[in-house]
């Protein structure tokens, strides 16, 4: 049973880190696309 919880925890951590990483990349690249006049 503990192995199941450990696998679930690993999947949750990987999924959350992937979501945060994707949001960070999108938010970091959005201003350059949305406001090219400041470049």
CORQUIQUI-V159279 format. One line per field, one symbol per residue. phi: phi as a letter, one per 20 degrees, with the letter a starting at -180 (. if undefined). psi: psi as a letter, one per 30 degrees, with the letter a starting at -180 (. if undefined). burial: # if it has 9 or more other C-alpha atoms within 8 Angstrom, else .. A space follows every 50 residues. Layout:
phi = ???
psi = ???
burial = ???
//
This chain:
phi = .fffffffffffffffffffffffffffefgfeecffef
psi = eeeeeeeeeeeeeeeeeeeeeeeeeeeefeeeeeifff.
burial = ..............................#........
//
